[in-house]
Amino acid sequence: MSTAFSAFVDWPFAPLTERLVTRALQSLPDKPSEVGSDLTSLNKSRCLQWSSYDSIDHDLTLANPTTVLSSSYTIRKALIRKHFLHRCIHSYTVKNPHSILSSTVPKTWDIDISYADELEELWSDDLWDLGNELDAQSESETKKWWILKPSMADRGMGIRLFDSKDALRDIFEGFDEDTDSENEGENDSLPGDTSVFTSQLRYFVIQEYLHNPVLIDPNEVHTTGSENEPIKSDLQGHKFHLRAYCIASGDLTVYLYKRVLALFSAVPYSQPGTATDLDLRPHLTNTCLQNDHDERNVRLLDELVGCQLLSSSNEAHFTDSDKNSLIDQMAEILANTFEAAVQNPVHFQALPNAFELYGVDFLVTQESAAGTGALQAKLLEVNAEPAIEMTGPRLTWVLEDLFKAIADTCVEPFFRNHHPRSTSEEKEPKKADEKEVLLRECYKRQRWA
């Protein structure tokens, strides 16, 4: 029996994604009968919508659970909005205090604020605990920092560091000024700029700034075709975060793509300085904020093996054991995060006829103050429609394998399992191949009778 289906593919602002999707569909044993960017012209009786969230006809998805497959869940704010994610995880860890999330998510507060003047009320309410820490810090020689993130901004926009109540107030007063200049058309973004528009403000999270990041020099990474090795005395520690690609499928299985990226800051790391003269470049590792988008700042986690841990005091090196431990941690963190999300059905609803690719960011820390302890992955955020265009040509093959694995794991089984079948026709067992090896199943939702 035919498993033919049409494919709606439309990524207006992500040409690389569109190309990867089209190529992945063409690699399937049963290719789509037609592919187009105009949904109205396609046969919608059996249809795949592998498109940006805004392009998808979500009503069509909800009305046809066995014949229409979409590349995004309709409701998933519990994961992709920072303040919703914090509330979701907080609720989960209160009920499950032994969850890995209790120790792998930075201390976080979420706030709803429109103007700087509203801070005074927050210090006596939602930010009471943080205010006490800041007040105690003003009389201590040990200084801690906190990081402010707009909940609905992405690509590093609006991120700020502060170490006092006054510094936080200055930040919000600066946002107020940005609002005025936006209305006058003076807020054009520049490369590396972290300003945000008013529509992306109001909801924020404040997280404890982690002072013990693992540092590696990306120039030490040995890549295919490299000719020169750096002189060890010239190595400089750069902060980085891991970008793990996670695929959620149906209702609900979660996979971790084993080829994890390491995204480095372009500037060597230094501890935060004064709030009035704070250079964010050593602290922000978002690829979109690097002025030259140098591919040297995007590496594979596998490529870091053998590099010196410049945050360590004993000249330790990143090992295969470290890499495998981090992947194990990320898989467990993802499992607990999605389990927390499905327990919040108002803000996350897993559909049997949907799948979605997320870019999940982790910071790697070394738990010993001397830099000699085990490496630990800390969950930072979950991103829908990750900016894969910023990965660069050198690692495009990683993305090609990722999208082919999504097609094999999420698309092909859906249309194979839901096509009309005669009583004598038997379902062929799925053969194990390289795509399955690349995807590690880390969570499967339990269904109770």
C-alpha positions in Angstrom: 0.0 0.0 0.0 1.2 3.5 -0.8 2.5 5.7 2.1 2.6 8.8 -0.1 2.2 12.2 1.6 2.7 15.8 0.7 5.2 18.0 2.5 4.7 21.7 3.3 8.2 23.2 3.9 8.5 26.9 4.6 11.3 28.6 6.5 11.2 32.3 5.4 14.1 33.4 7.5 16.2 30.2 7.7 17.3 29.1 4.2 19.8 26.5 5.6 17.1 24.9 7.6 14.8 24.7 4.6 17.6 23.2 2.5 18.3 20.6 5.3 14.6 19.7 5.6 14.2 19.2 1.9 17.4 17.1 1.6 16.3 14.9 4.6 12.9 14.3 3.0 14.5 13.2 -0.3 16.6 10.7 1.6 13.5 8.8 2.8 12.7 5.4 1.2 9.2 6.7 0.5 9.7 10.3 -0.6 6.9 12.8 -0.4 4.8 12.9 -3.5 4.9 16.7 -3.6 6.9 19.4 -1.7 6.0 23.1 -1.6 5.9 26.3 0.4 2.2 27.0 -0.4 0.0 24.9 1.9 -3.2 25.7 0.0 -1.8 24.1 -3.2 -0.9 20.8 -1.6 -2.9 17.7 -0.9 -3.7 18.0 2.8 -5.4 14.6 3.3 -2.0 13.1 4.2 0.4 16.0 4.9 3.6 16.8 6.7 4.1 20.4 7.9 7.9 20.7 8.5 8.0 24.5 8.8 8.5 27.4 11.1 6.0 27.6 14.0 4.2 30.7 12.5 3.8 29.0 9.1 2.2 25.8 10.4 -1.6 25.5 10.2 -2.1 24.3 13.8 -5.8 23.8 13.4 -5.1 21.4 10.6 -2.8 19.4 12.9 -5.2 19.3 15.8 -8.1 18.2 13.6 -6.2 15.3 11.9 -4.2 13.4 14.5 -3.6 10.4 12.2 -3.0 12.0 8.8 -1.2 15.3 9.4 2.2 15.5 11.1 3.7 18.8 12.2 7.2 19.9 13.2 6.1 21.8 16.3 3.9 21.3 19.3 1.2 23.9 19.4 1.6 24.6 23.1 5.2 24.4 24.6 5.7 27.6 26.6 6.7 25.5 29.6 10.0 24.8 27.9 10.9 27.7 25.7 9.9 30.7 27.8 12.5 31.2 30.5 10.1 32.2 33.3 7.7 29.4 32.5 10.6 26.9 32.4 11.7 28.1 35.9 8.3 27.7 37.3 7.9 24.3 35.8 11.2 23.1 37.1 10.6 24.6 40.6 7.2 22.9 40.8 8.8 19.6 39.8 11.8 19.8 42.2 9.5 20.6 45.2 7.8 17.3 44.5 11.0 15.5 43.5 13.8 17.0 45.7 16.2 14.2 44.6 15.9 15.0 40.9 19.1 16.0 39.1 17.4 19.3 38.4 17.8 20.3 42.0 21.5 20.6 41.6 21.9 21.4 37.9 19.8 24.5 37.5 21.2 27.8 38.7 19.3 29.5 41.5 16.6 31.5 39.7 13.9 34.1 40.3 11.3 35.2 37.8 9.7 38.6 37.8 7.1 40.6 36.0 8.2 44.2 35.6 7.6 47.1 33.1 9.4 50.0 34.7 12.4 50.5 37.0 10.2 52.1 39.7 8.5 48.7 40.3 11.7 47.3 41.7 11.0 48.8 45.1 7.9 46.7 45.6 9.6 43.6 44.2 12.4 43.8 46.9 9.8 43.3 49.5 8.0 40.5 47.6 9.2 38.3 44.8 12.9 39.3 45.2 13.0 39.3 49.0 15.6 36.5 49.2 17.8 38.0 46.5 17.5 41.4 48.2 18.8 39.9 51.4 21.8 38.4 49.6 22.6 41.7 47.9 22.4 43.6 51.2 24.6 41.1 53.0 27.1 41.2 50.1 27.5 44.9 50.4 29.2 44.3 53.7 31.3 41.3 52.6 34.5 41.1 50.7 33.2 38.2 48.7 31.3 39.4 45.7 28.7 37.4 43.8 27.1 38.3 40.5 23.7 37.7 39.0 22.5 37.6 35.4 19.3 39.1 34.1 17.6 37.6 31.0 14.4 38.7 29.3 12.2 35.7 29.2 11.0 36.1 25.6 14.1 37.3 24.0 16.6 35.0 22.3 20.2 35.1 20.8 21.5 36.8 23.9 19.4 39.9 23.6 18.9 41.9 26.8 21.2 39.9 29.0 22.9 41.9 31.7 25.1 41.3 34.7 24.7 43.0 38.1 26.1 42.8 41.6 23.9 45.2 43.6 20.4 46.6 43.9 21.5 49.9 42.4 23.1 48.2 39.4 19.9 46.3 38.7 17.9 49.5 38.9 20.4 51.2 36.5 19.7 48.3 34.0 16.0 48.8 34.1 16.3 52.5 33.8 18.5 51.9 30.7 15.7 49.7 29.3 13.3 52.6 29.9 15.6 54.8 27.8 15.8 52.2 25.1 12.1 52.2 24.9 12.0 56.0 24.3 14.7 55.7 21.6 12.9 52.8 20.0 9.8 55.1 19.5 12.1 57.6 17.8 13.6 55.0 15.4 17.1 55.1 17.1 17.4 51.6 18.3 18.9 49.9 15.2 20.8 46.7 16.2 24.5 46.4 15.6 26.6 43.2 15.5 27.3 42.1 19.0 24.6 44.4 20.4 22.4 43.0 23.2 19.6 45.6 23.2 16.0 44.5 23.0 12.7 45.9 21.9 10.0 46.7 24.3 7.8 43.8 23.1 10.5 41.4 24.4 10.6 42.9 27.9 8.3 42.7 31.0 9.0 39.1 31.9 12.5 38.3 33.2 14.5 35.7 35.0 17.4 36.4 37.4 19.9 33.7 37.8 22.9 33.3 40.0 26.0 33.8 37.8 28.2 30.7 37.9 31.7 31.7 38.7 33.4 28.3 38.0 33.0 27.7 34.3 35.3 25.3 32.6 37.7 27.2 30.3 39.3 25.9 27.2 41.2 27.7 24.3 39.2 26.9 21.1 42.5 27.4 19.2 43.8 24.2 20.8 41.1 22.1 19.3 42.5 19.7 16.7 40.2 19.7 13.7 40.4 18.1 10.3 42.8 20.0 8.0 44.5 22.0 10.8 48.1 22.7 10.1 49.6 24.4 13.1 49.3 23.5 16.8 49.2 26.4 19.3 52.1 27.0 21.6 50.9 25.9 25.1 52.2 29.1 26.7 49.9 31.1 24.4 46.7 29.3 25.5 43.9 31.5 26.9 40.9 30.2 28.7 37.6 30.9 26.9 34.1 30.4 28.4 31.8 28.1 26.4 28.4 26.5 26.6 27.2 23.2 25.1 24.5 23.3 22.5 22.7 19.9 22.6 20.1 19.1 20.0 17.0 17.4 21.4 14.2 15.9 19.4 10.8 15.4 21.1 8.5 13.1 19.2 4.8 12.3 19.5 3.3 11.9 22.9 6.2 11.7 24.0 9.6 10.3 23.3 12.7 12.5 23.7 16.0 11.9 22.0 19.4 13.5 22.5 21.5 14.0 19.4 24.9 12.7 20.4 26.9 15.2 18.3 27.0 18.1 20.8 28.4 21.5 19.9 30.6 23.7 22.1 30.1 27.4 21.5 32.9 29.7 22.7 33.1 33.4 23.5 35.4 35.3 21.2 37.2 37.0 24.1 39.2 35.2 26.8 37.4 34.8 30.1 37.8 37.1 33.0 35.8 37.5 36.2 33.2 40.2 36.1 34.6 43.7 36.8 32.7 46.7 37.9 29.0 47.2 37.1 29.8 50.6 35.5 32.4 49.2 33.2 31.4 45.7 32.4 32.4 44.0 29.1 29.9 41.3 28.4 31.9 39.6 25.7 33.9 37.2 27.9 30.7 36.1 29.5 28.3 35.6 26.7 28.9 32.6 24.4 25.9 33.0 22.0 27.2 32.6 18.5 24.9 35.3 17.3 26.8 37.9 19.4 30.2 37.2 17.9 31.0 40.1 15.6 32.8 38.1 13.0 31.0 34.8 13.5 34.4 33.0 13.4 34.0 29.3 12.9 36.8 28.8 15.4 34.2 29.6 18.1 32.0 26.6 17.1 33.5 23.2 17.9 32.2 19.7 18.5 32.3 18.3 22.0 34.2 15.4 20.6 36.9 17.8 19.4 37.6 19.1 22.9 39.0 15.7 24.0 42.7 16.3 24.9 42.4 20.0 25.4 43.8 21.5 28.6 41.3 22.6 31.2 42.6 26.1 31.7 40.3 26.6 34.7 42.0 23.8 36.5 45.0 24.3 38.8 46.6 21.0 38.0 47.0 21.1 34.2 44.2 18.6 33.7 42.9 17.8 30.3 39.4 17.1 28.9 39.0 13.3 28.5 36.7 10.9 26.9 35.4 10.0 30.3 34.5 13.7 30.9 32.7 13.8 27.6 30.7 10.7 28.3 29.8 11.9 31.7 28.5 15.2 30.4 26.4 13.4 27.8 25.0 11.1 30.5 24.2 14.2 32.6 22.5 16.0 29.8 20.4 13.0 28.9 19.2 12.7 32.5 18.6 16.5 32.8 16.5 16.4 29.6 14.5 13.4 30.8 13.6 15.2 34.1 12.9 18.5 32.3 10.4 17.0 29.9 8.8 15.0 32.7 8.4 18.3 34.5 6.8 19.8 31.4 4.3 17.1 30.8 3.1 17.6 34.4 2.2 21.1 33.4 -0.5 20.6 30.7 -1.6 24.2 30.6 1.8 25.2 29.1 3.0 22.1 27.4 0.8 19.7 25.4 2.5 16.8 23.6 0.6 15.7 20.5 0.8 12.3 18.9 1.1 13.9 15.5 3.9 16.3 16.2 7.6 16.4 16.8 10.0 19.3 17.5 13.7 20.1 17.4 15.1 22.0 20.4 18.5 23.5 21.0 19.2 23.0 24.7 22.1 25.1 26.3 24.2 23.8 29.1 27.1 25.5 30.9 29.9 23.2 32.0 31.3 23.9 35.5 34.0 22.4 37.7 32.6 21.9 41.2 35.8 22.3 43.2 36.9 25.9 43.9 40.4 24.8 43.0 39.3 23.5 39.6 40.0 19.9 40.4 36.5 18.4 40.8 34.2 16.6 38.4 32.7 18.4 35.5 29.0 19.2 35.7 26.4 20.2 33.1 24.1 23.1 34.2 20.9 23.7 32.3 20.6 27.2 31.0 17.6 27.3 28.6 15.6 25.5 25.9 15.3 27.1 22.5 12.7 26.3 19.8 13.8 26.8 16.2 17.5 27.0 17.1 19.7 29.3 15.0 21.5 26.5 13.1 22.6 29.0 10.4 25.2 30.2 12.9 27.0 26.8 13.1 29.1 27.5 10.0 30.0 25.5 6.9 32.6 23.4 8.6 30.0 21.5 10.6 27.1 21.5 8.2 27.5 17.7 7.9 26.5 17.5 11.6 23.3 19.2 10.8 22.6 17.1 7.7 22.9 13.9 9.8 20.7 15.5 12.5 17.8 16.3 10.0 18.1 12.9 8.3 17.8 11.3 11.7 14.7 13.3 12.5 13.2 12.3 9.1 14.0 8.6 9.8 12.8 8.6 13.4 9.8 11.0 13.4 8.5 11.4 9.8 8.9 8.0 8.2 7.3 5.9 11.0 4.3 8.2 11.3 3.2 7.8 7.6 4.2 4.2 7.6 2.2 3.3 10.7 -0.9 5.4 9.6 -1.3 4.2 6.0 -4.2 1.9 5.1 -3.1 -1.7 5.5 -4.7 -4.9 4.3 -5.3 -7.6 6.9 -2.6 -9.7 5.4 0.0 -7.0 5.3 2.5 -7.1 8.2 4.4 -4.2 9.5 8.1 -4.6 8.6 10.5 -4.3 11.5 12.5 -1.1 11.5 16.2 -1.8 10.9 18.8 -0.4 13.2 21.1 2.0 11.4 23.5 4.8 12.0 20.7 7.4 12.5 19.4 5.4 15.5 22.9 5.3 16.9 23.2 9.0 16.7 19.9 9.6 18.7 19.9 8.5 22.3 16.5 7.9 23.7 16.5 9.7 27.1 12.8 9.9 28.0 9.7 7.9 27.2 6.4 9.1 28.7 4.8 6.4 30.8 1.1 5.7 30.2 -1.0 4.2 32.9 -4.0 2.0 32.2 
